[in-house]
Amino acid sequence: MEALTAFFSAINGFVWGPPMLVLILGTGLLLQIRLKLMPIRRIAMGFRMVWNGRKPDADAKGEISPYAALMTALAATVGTGNIAGVATAIALGGPGALFWMWMTALVGMATKYAEVLLAVHYREVDDRGEHVGGPMYAIKNGLGQNWRWLGVAFALFGGLAGFGIGNMVQSNSIAAVVETGFGVPVWLTGIILTVMTGFVLLGGIKRIGAVAEKLVPFMCIAYIVVALLILLLNLGQIPAAFGLIFQHAFTPIAAGGGFAGATIMLAMRYGVARGIFSNEAGLGTAGIAQAAGQSNNAAQSGLIGMMGTFIDTLIVCTMTGLVIMVTGVWNSGESGAALTSNAFGAALPGFGQYFLAAALAVFAFTTILGWAYFGEKCWEFIMGTAVEKPYRLLWTIFVMIGATTHLDFVWLVADTLNAFMAFPNLISLVLLSPVVVKITNDYFAKLGARI
């Protein structure tokens, strides 16, 4: 096992090193330039379309509303990355890491827009009459049958990665935080999670969407409200926090307190890597959910989909980062969820740490549901719709395994598979970028506007 751990650690050091980060950011920057910064300039329009997406046109094709599709995508991304990932970035890369998370999100909005647009544009109807899409279908239908192997590669890596990062890692996080915060044994949490997951998955995308569109907005709003309360209680510390963030995005920070010090490169590396881990722009998963959304226009779906990156990183992650900064615990030597818990507990004694435990549990549970759908569609692309019931049963069993097992090795493998998912998706985004630009231009021309 030690040899395997060392092997995957070495692979991760390469695939998540500077080349991968440059590739993901470079693809997003290319798309932003080709789209003339439209995703950034049309943020207000995106929010309006999200709101209007609750009631799609009567003739729009799809299984769930665009709003429910976005919530399903957000369900899979708003999770441990927003709570533990941000804290890890700050603990290892310093306050400047938060700045680079913001930059990753702004660039990533173009990536997410293109992913969703292509997923909807090239989606298919399966033998049950349901709409399916994602990078694998964009590759097959956009680049042609000669490229189908690349779509299969994406589906294989995504289907395997889901059991790690989208399932066992999440149930393990829930079991750990509930045991620490409320004293509930991990086996009992595992049983409850398994039953709840199985019940939701039985209803397919419609039930997943219904649960996501209720749980995700409620928990996001509750988390933001509590974070804003903490910021109000520490109002005088906010200017200094922003000062540290901007200062150390471009200058090294020396060791101090429990902080080991960080270079500019470390701030960039952890900020970008954790930003991508949180919002998944570049991995292509959001398009799988949005392809099921009712839509008559791929660009419209893309505008709604790109808001997931904005909400996930520029709102939720920012709240976490600022709370850690203003409460002064960022250099305490703690990392991950423990650091965020210390920040909430220090600001709101007797409540903050328990609220964070509950928030992490709900966020991670919705991630299990969102990734269950992503993984199912990946395996269906490879093996057909007959895989549905065996897959859902296996997924539910792995929830219990994850809740009661030590998962350091699973984390390593999941990180590797996530990187392998990104390669096929990024290749297709670059090669199909002319299609993205054309569909976008046509859409705005119909509105009598330019992108």
CORZISUL-V570320 format. One line per field, one symbol per residue. psi: psi as a letter, one per 30 degrees, with the letter a starting at -180 (. if undefined). burial: 1 if it has 16 or more other ideal C-beta (glycine too) atoms within 10 Angstrom, else 0. A space follows every 10 residues. Layout:
psi: ???
burial: ???
//
This chain:
psi: eeeeeeeeee eeeefgaeee eeeeeeeeee eeefghgeee fgeeeeeeee efffilkegk klelleeeee eeeeefejbf efeeeeeeee efflefeeef eeeeeeefee eeeeeeeeee egllkafggk kkaaeeeeee feflffgeee eeeeeeeeee eefdffdeee eeeeeeeeee efgkkeeeee eeeeeeeeee fffaeeeeee eefeeeeeee eeeeeeeeee eefheffeee eeeeeeegff klklkkbgkf lkleeeeeee eeefeeeefg kffgeefeef ffkkkfkeee eeeeeffeee eeefdeeeee eeeeeffgff gffllafeee eeeeeeeikf eeeeeeeeee eeeeeeeeee feeeeeeeee eeflfffeee eeeeeeefee eefgkkgeee eeeeeeeeee eeeeeeeeee egeeeeeeee eeefeffgll .
burial: 0000000100 1100110001 1011101111 1101100110 0110010011 0010010001 0111111111 1111111111 1111111111 1111111111 1111111111 1111111111 1110000001 1111111111 1110001001 1111111111 1111111111 1111111110 1000010011 0111011001 1001100111 1110110011 0010011001 1001000000 1101100110 0010000010 0101011111 1111111111 1111111111 1111101111 1111111111 1111111111 1111111111 1101111111 1111111100 0110111111 1111111111 1111111111 1000001100 1100110111 1111101001 1111111111 1111111110 0110111011 1010000000 1
//
